[in-house]
Amino acid sequence: MQSTMPAHMTRAVGWARGVAAASGTLYLDTETTGLGRGAEIVDVAVIDGAGRVLIDSLVKPRGRIPADATAIHGITNAMVADAPEWREIAPEFGQLLASATNVVIYNADFDIRIMDQCNAQASLPGYRANWHCAMKQYAAFAGQRHQRYGGYRWHKLTDAAAAFGHHEEIEHRALADSRLCRAVVYGMAGR
């Protein structure tokens, strides 16, 4: 029987099925002090394909968390006061990523850049992993063209998750977003 799905959707579904079925696929998210070149991680989470939590940690940044960042994720300077610094959790975190078959992130370019920034600030090497961007894959799956830039339009994680029935209000934190990322991949995979 011939598939009636457009090619862009067929490729995204194939990708999702592949990473969802692979043992050793991890789903990662971070929350940060901002978006710029000096931004630091303040919250990091990793779950496996079964949804088990492997890492869920607040991270004490070198600088302060600006109020506009706190307004997004709810993490305050008081909350991270006794949290480990990035240099303390980075080695174990890196080993986990290196052992993964796939590391899936919603907006991978951003999170990878922030991890690289934090590693550079701590004089640590960058991470090597088989990175995948669920946001770009979902954009192809949804198939909406961006009128200004061409290519497929990116969607907020909560909107992508809502497309698969995940409408609940979820806090914008690393663990919750890791779970939503996994839900989007599984939704595209038809699981």
Phi and psi restraints in degrees (value plus and minus 20) as a CYANA .aco file:
   2 GLN   PHI     -95.3   -55.3
   2 GLN   PSI     115.8   155.8
   3 SER   PHI     -92.9   -52.9
   3 SER   PSI     117.4   157.4
   4 THR   PHI    -117.9   -77.9
   4 THR   PSI     -18.5    21.5
   5 MET   PHI     -95.3   -55.3
   5 MET   PSI     121.7   161.7
   6 PRO   PHI     -83.4   -43.4
   6 PRO   PSI     137.3   177.3
   7 ALA   PHI     -78.5   -38.5
   7 ALA   PSI     -60.9   -20.9
   8 HIS   PHI     -82.0   -42.0
   8 HIS   PSI     -57.2   -17.2
   9 MET   PHI     -93.5   -53.5
   9 MET   PSI     -60.8   -20.8
  10 THR   PHI     -78.9   -38.9
  10 THR   PSI     -63.0   -23.0
  11 ARG   PHI     -84.4   -44.4
  11 ARG   PSI     -63.2   -23.2
  12 ALA   PHI     -85.2   -45.2
  12 ALA   PSI     -61.0   -21.0
  13 VAL   PHI     -83.7   -43.7
  13 VAL   PSI     -63.1   -23.1
  14 GLY   PHI     -81.0   -41.0
  14 GLY   PSI     -62.7   -22.7
  15 TRP   PHI     -80.3   -40.3
  15 TRP   PSI     -70.1   -30.1
  16 ALA   PHI     -80.2   -40.2
  16 ALA   PSI     -63.3   -23.3
  17 ARG   PHI     -83.0   -43.0
  17 ARG   PSI     -59.6   -19.6
  18 GLY   PHI     -84.6   -44.6
  18 GLY   PSI     -69.3   -29.3
  19 VAL   PHI     -92.5   -52.5
  19 VAL   PSI     -53.9   -13.9
  20 ALA   PHI     -87.4   -47.4
  20 ALA   PSI     -54.0   -14.0
  21 ALA   PHI    -103.1   -63.1
  21 ALA   PSI     -40.8    -0.8
  22 ALA   PHI     -92.2   -52.2
  22 ALA   PSI     108.5   148.5
  23 SER   PHI     -91.4   -51.4
  23 SER   PSI     122.8   162.8
  24 GLY   PHI      71.4   111.4
  24 GLY   PSI     -11.1    28.9
  25 THR   PHI    -101.1   -61.1
  25 THR   PSI     112.6   152.6
  26 LEU   PHI    -138.1   -98.1
  26 LEU   PSI     132.9   172.9
  27 TYR   PHI    -141.2  -101.2
  27 TYR   PSI     107.9   147.9
  28 LEU   PHI    -148.3  -108.3
  28 LEU   PSI     128.7   168.7
  29 ASP   PHI    -171.0  -131.0
  29 ASP   PSI     134.3   174.3
  30 THR   PHI    -151.4  -111.4
  30 THR   PSI     136.1   176.1
  31 GLU   PHI    -139.5   -99.5
  31 GLU   PSI     128.9   168.9
  32 THR   PHI    -154.8  -114.8
  32 THR   PSI     153.5   193.5
  33 THR   PHI    -100.4   -60.4
  33 THR   PSI     -28.2    11.8
  34 GLY   PHI     148.3   188.3
  34 GLY   PSI    -182.6  -142.6
  35 LEU   PHI    -131.2   -91.2
  35 LEU   PSI     -36.8     3.2
  36 GLY   PHI    -100.2   -60.2
  36 GLY   PSI    -193.2  -153.2
  37 ARG   PHI     -87.4   -47.4
  37 ARG   PSI     -38.9     1.1
  38 GLY   PHI    -121.1   -81.1
  38 GLY   PSI     -17.0    23.0
  39 ALA   PHI     -83.7   -43.7
  39 ALA   PSI     128.6   168.6
  40 GLU   PHI    -148.4  -108.4
  40 GLU   PSI     137.6   177.6
  41 ILE   PHI     -98.0   -58.0
  41 ILE   PSI     115.4   155.4
  42 VAL   PHI    -140.8  -100.8
  42 VAL   PSI     -27.9    12.1
  43 ASP   PHI    -177.1  -137.1
  43 ASP   PSI     111.9   151.9
  44 VAL   PHI    -159.9  -119.9
  44 VAL   PSI     120.3   160.3
  45 ALA   PHI    -164.5  -124.5
  45 ALA   PSI     126.7   166.7
  46 VAL   PHI    -157.8  -117.8
  46 VAL   PSI     111.7   151.7
  47 ILE   PHI    -143.7  -103.7
  47 ILE   PSI     140.0   180.0
  48 ASP   PHI    -115.7   -75.7
  48 ASP   PSI    -197.8  -157.8
  49 GLY   PHI     -82.4   -42.4
  49 GLY   PSI     -45.2    -5.2
  50 ALA   PHI    -106.2   -66.2
  50 ALA   PSI     -22.5    17.5
  51 GLY   PHI      68.4   108.4
  51 GLY   PSI     -14.1    25.9
  52 ARG   PHI     -92.0   -52.0
  52 ARG   PSI     118.0   158.0
  53 VAL   PHI    -100.1   -60.1
  53 VAL   PSI     100.4   140.4
  54 LEU   PHI    -120.0   -80.0
  54 LEU   PSI     -56.3   -16.3
  55 ILE   PHI    -162.9  -122.9
  55 ILE   PSI     115.2   155.2
  56 ASP   PHI    -171.8  -131.8
  56 ASP   PSI      78.1   118.1
  57 SER   PHI    -162.9  -122.9
  57 SER   PSI     116.1   156.1
  58 LEU   PHI     -93.1   -53.1
  58 LEU   PSI     135.4   175.4
  59 VAL   PHI    -153.0  -113.0
  59 VAL   PSI     110.8   150.8
  60 LYS   PHI    -101.9   -61.9
  60 LYS   PSI      95.1   135.1
  61 PRO   PHI     -96.6   -56.6
  61 PRO   PSI     144.0   184.0
  62 ARG   PHI     -90.1   -50.1
  62 ARG   PSI     -56.8   -16.8
  63 GLY   PHI    -120.5   -80.5
  63 GLY   PSI    -191.8  -151.8
  64 ARG   PHI    -109.7   -69.7
  64 ARG   PSI     136.8   176.8
  65 ILE   PHI    -106.2   -66.2
  65 ILE   PSI      99.1   139.1
  66 PRO   PHI     -87.0   -47.0
  66 PRO   PSI     132.4   172.4
  67 ALA   PHI     -79.0   -39.0
  67 ALA   PSI     -55.8   -15.8
  68 ASP   PHI     -88.1   -48.1
  68 ASP   PSI     -51.1   -11.1
  69 ALA   PHI     -92.5   -52.5
  69 ALA   PSI     -62.6   -22.6
  70 THR   PHI     -79.5   -39.5
  70 THR   PSI     -56.2   -16.2
  71 ALA   PHI     -82.7   -42.7
  71 ALA   PSI     -46.6    -6.6
  72 ILE   PHI    -103.8   -63.8
  72 ILE   PSI     -72.7   -32.7
  73 HIS   PHI    -125.5   -85.5
  73 HIS   PSI     -29.4    10.6
  74 GLY   PHI      59.8    99.8
  74 GLY   PSI     -14.9    25.1
  75 ILE   PHI    -109.3   -69.3
  75 ILE   PSI     104.5   144.5
  76 THR   PHI    -123.8   -83.8
  76 THR   PSI     145.6   185.6
  77 ASN   PHI     -81.0   -41.0
  77 ASN   PSI     -56.2   -16.2
  78 ALA   PHI     -84.2   -44.2
  78 ALA   PSI     -56.6   -16.6
  79 MET   PHI     -85.2   -45.2
  79 MET   PSI     -51.9   -11.9
  80 VAL   PHI    -119.3   -79.3
  80 VAL   PSI     -18.4    21.6
  81 ALA   PHI     -75.2   -35.2
  81 ALA   PSI     -58.1   -18.1
  82 ASP   PHI    -127.8   -87.8
  82 ASP   PSI     -10.2    29.8
  83 ALA   PHI     -95.7   -55.7
  83 ALA   PSI     137.5   177.5
  84 PRO   PHI     -87.8   -47.8
  84 PRO   PSI     131.1   171.1
  85 GLU   PHI     -99.3   -59.3
  85 GLU   PSI     141.8   181.8
  86 TRP   PHI     -75.6   -35.6
  86 TRP   PSI     -64.2   -24.2
  87 ARG   PHI     -81.2   -41.2
  87 ARG   PSI     -42.1    -2.1
  88 GLU   PHI     -99.7   -59.7
  88 GLU   PSI     -54.4   -14.4
  89 ILE   PHI    -121.1   -81.1
  89 ILE   PSI     -35.0     5.0
  90 ALA   PHI     -78.7   -38.7
  90 ALA   PSI     -63.3   -23.3
  91 PRO   PHI     -81.6   -41.6
  91 PRO   PSI     -68.9   -28.9
  92 GLU   PHI     -83.8   -43.8
  92 GLU   PSI     -60.9   -20.9
  93 PHE   PHI     -79.4   -39.4
  93 PHE   PSI     -65.0   -25.0
  94 GLY   PHI     -83.0   -43.0
  94 GLY   PSI     -58.7   -18.7
  95 GLN   PHI     -83.9   -43.9
  95 GLN   PSI     -60.5   -20.5
  96 LEU   PHI     -82.1   -42.1
  96 LEU   PSI     -65.7   -25.7
  97 LEU   PHI     -84.9   -44.9
  97 LEU   PSI     -61.2   -21.2
  98 ALA   PHI     -85.6   -45.6
  98 ALA   PSI     -48.2    -8.2
  99 SER   PHI    -105.2   -65.2
  99 SER   PSI     -28.1    11.9
 100 ALA   PHI     -97.3   -57.3
 100 ALA   PSI     127.5   167.5
 101 THR   PHI     -90.2   -50.2
 101 THR   PSI     -65.9   -25.9
 102 ASN   PHI    -161.5  -121.5
 102 ASN   PSI     126.3   166.3
 103 VAL   PHI    -142.1  -102.1
 103 VAL   PSI      94.8   134.8
 104 VAL   PHI    -125.8   -85.8
 104 VAL   PSI     110.2   150.2
 105 ILE   PHI    -154.8  -114.8
 105 ILE   PSI     120.7   160.7
 106 TYR   PHI    -107.3   -67.3
 106 TYR   PSI      90.0   130.0
 107 ASN   PHI      56.7    96.7
 107 ASN   PSI      38.5    78.5
 108 ALA   PHI     -78.9   -38.9
 108 ALA   PSI     -59.0   -19.0
 109 ASP   PHI     -75.7   -35.7
 109 ASP   PSI     -62.9   -22.9
 110 PHE   PHI     -86.3   -46.3
 110 PHE   PSI     -73.3   -33.3
 111 ASP   PHI     -82.6   -42.6
 111 ASP   PSI     -59.4   -19.4
 112 ILE   PHI     -84.1   -44.1
 112 ILE   PSI     -62.7   -22.7
 113 ARG   PHI     -81.3   -41.3
 113 ARG   PSI     -63.8   -23.8
 114 ILE   PHI     -85.6   -45.6
 114 ILE   PSI     -61.5   -21.5
 115 MET   PHI     -82.3   -42.3
 115 MET   PSI     -62.2   -22.2
 116 ASP   PHI     -81.7   -41.7
 116 ASP   PSI     -61.5   -21.5
 117 GLN   PHI     -81.5   -41.5
 117 GLN   PSI     -66.3   -26.3
 118 CYS   PHI     -84.3   -44.3
 118 CYS   PSI     -60.5   -20.5
 119 ASN   PHI     -84.3   -44.3
 119 ASN   PSI     -62.1   -22.1
 120 ALA   PHI     -84.0   -44.0
 120 ALA   PSI     -62.2   -22.2
 121 GLN   PHI     -82.0   -42.0
 121 GLN   PSI     -50.8   -10.8
 122 ALA   PHI    -115.6   -75.6
 122 ALA   PSI     -12.0    28.0
 123 SER   PHI      36.8    76.8
 123 SER   PSI      21.0    61.0
 124 LEU   PHI    -132.6   -92.6
 124 LEU   PSI     133.7   173.7
 125 PRO   PHI     -90.7   -50.7
 125 PRO   PSI     137.0   177.0
 126 GLY   PHI     -90.2   -50.2
 126 GLY   PSI     144.8   184.8
 127 TYR   PHI    -109.5   -69.5
 127 TYR   PSI     129.1   169.1
 128 ARG   PHI    -135.6   -95.6
 128 ARG   PSI     108.8   148.8
 129 ALA   PHI    -178.8  -138.8
 129 ALA   PSI     145.8   185.8
 130 ASN   PHI    -109.1   -69.1
 130 ASN   PSI      63.4   103.4
 131 TRP   PHI     -94.1   -54.1
 131 TRP   PSI     124.9   164.9
 132 HIS   PHI    -157.7  -117.7
 132 HIS   PSI     121.3   161.3
 133 CYS   PHI    -127.2   -87.2
 133 CYS   PSI      87.1   127.1
 134 ALA   PHI     -87.8   -47.8
 134 ALA   PSI     -48.6    -8.6
 135 MET   PHI     -85.1   -45.1
 135 MET   PSI     -64.7   -24.7
 136 LYS   PHI     -88.1   -48.1
 136 LYS   PSI     -57.7   -17.7
 137 GLN   PHI     -87.1   -47.1
 137 GLN   PSI     -60.9   -20.9
 138 TYR   PHI     -86.4   -46.4
 138 TYR   PSI     -56.5   -16.5
 139 ALA   PHI     -78.4   -38.4
 139 ALA   PSI     -63.5   -23.5
 140 ALA   PHI     -87.2   -47.2
 140 ALA   PSI     -59.6   -19.6
 141 PHE   PHI     -79.9   -39.9
 141 PHE   PSI     -67.5   -27.5
 142 ALA   PHI     -88.2   -48.2
 142 ALA   PSI     -54.0   -14.0
 143 GLY   PHI      52.1    92.1
 143 GLY   PSI      -0.7    39.3
 144 GLN   PHI    -108.2   -68.2
 144 GLN   PSI     102.9   142.9
 145 ARG   PHI     -97.8   -57.8
 145 ARG   PSI     120.3   160.3
 146 HIS   PHI    -103.8   -63.8
 146 HIS   PSI      98.9   138.9
 147 GLN   PHI     -83.4   -43.4
 147 GLN   PSI     -55.4   -15.4
 148 ARG   PHI    -105.7   -65.7
 148 ARG   PSI     -63.4   -23.4
 149 TYR   PHI    -122.7   -82.7
 149 TYR   PSI     -27.5    12.5
 150 GLY   PHI      52.7    92.7
 150 GLY   PSI    -195.6  -155.6
 151 GLY   PHI      47.1    87.1
 151 GLY   PSI    -193.5  -153.5
 152 TYR   PHI    -111.4   -71.4
 152 TYR   PSI     122.1   162.1
 153 ARG   PHI     -94.0   -54.0
 153 ARG   PSI     112.1   152.1
 154 TRP   PHI     -97.4   -57.4
 154 TRP   PSI     132.0   172.0
 155 HIS   PHI    -144.7  -104.7
 155 HIS   PSI     129.5   169.5
 156 LYS   PHI     -82.0   -42.0
 156 LYS   PSI     129.4   169.4
 157 LEU   PHI     -77.3   -37.3
 157 LEU   PSI     -62.7   -22.7
 158 THR   PHI     -85.0   -45.0
 158 THR   PSI     -54.2   -14.2
 159 ASP   PHI     -89.5   -49.5
 159 ASP   PSI     -61.2   -21.2
 160 ALA   PHI     -83.7   -43.7
 160 ALA   PSI     -63.3   -23.3
 161 ALA   PHI     -85.0   -45.0
 161 ALA   PSI     -57.8   -17.8
 162 ALA   PHI     -82.2   -42.2
 162 ALA   PSI     -50.7   -10.7
 163 ALA   PHI     -82.5   -42.5
 163 ALA   PSI     -40.0     0.0
 164 PHE   PHI    -132.2   -92.2
 164 PHE   PSI       2.4    42.4
 165 GLY   PHI      69.5   109.5
 165 GLY   PSI     -12.2    27.8
 166 HIS   PHI    -116.9   -76.9
 166 HIS   PSI      64.6   104.6
 167 HIS   PHI    -120.6   -80.6
 167 HIS   PSI     -25.8    14.2
 168 GLU   PHI     -83.2   -43.2
 168 GLU   PSI     131.2   171.2
 169 GLU   PHI     -93.1   -53.1
 169 GLU   PSI     104.0   144.0
 170 ILE   PHI    -146.4  -106.4
 170 ILE   PSI     117.0   157.0
 171 GLU   PHI     -83.4   -43.4
 171 GLU   PSI     127.8   167.8
 172 HIS   PHI    -106.3   -66.3
 172 HIS   PSI      56.7    96.7
 173 ARG   PHI    -148.8  -108.8
 173 ARG   PSI     142.5   182.5
 174 ALA   PHI     -79.7   -39.7
 174 ALA   PSI     -64.5   -24.5
 175 LEU   PHI     -86.2   -46.2
 175 LEU   PSI     -65.8   -25.8
 176 ALA   PHI     -81.0   -41.0
 176 ALA   PSI     -61.7   -21.7
 177 ASP   PHI     -91.5   -51.5
 177 ASP   PSI     -52.7   -12.7
 178 SER   PHI     -82.0   -42.0
 178 SER   PSI     -62.4   -22.4
 179 ARG   PHI     -85.5   -45.5
 179 ARG   PSI     -60.6   -20.6
 180 LEU   PHI     -85.5   -45.5
 180 LEU   PSI     -59.1   -19.1
 181 CYS   PHI     -78.9   -38.9
 181 CYS   PSI     -67.7   -27.7
 182 ARG   PHI     -79.7   -39.7
 182 ARG   PSI     -61.5   -21.5
 183 ALA   PHI     -82.4   -42.4
 183 ALA   PSI     -58.0   -18.0
 184 VAL   PHI     -86.4   -46.4
 184 VAL   PSI     -65.8   -25.8
 185 VAL   PHI     -81.6   -41.6
 185 VAL   PSI     -66.7   -26.7
 186 TYR   PHI     -85.1   -45.1
 186 TYR   PSI     -54.9   -14.9
 187 GLY   PHI     -83.4   -43.4
 187 GLY   PSI     -65.5   -25.5
 188 MET   PHI     -84.4   -44.4
 188 MET   PSI     -53.8   -13.8
 189 ALA   PHI     -96.4   -56.4
 189 ALA   PSI     -30.2     9.8
 190 GLY   PHI      57.5    97.5
 190 GLY   PSI       7.1    47.1
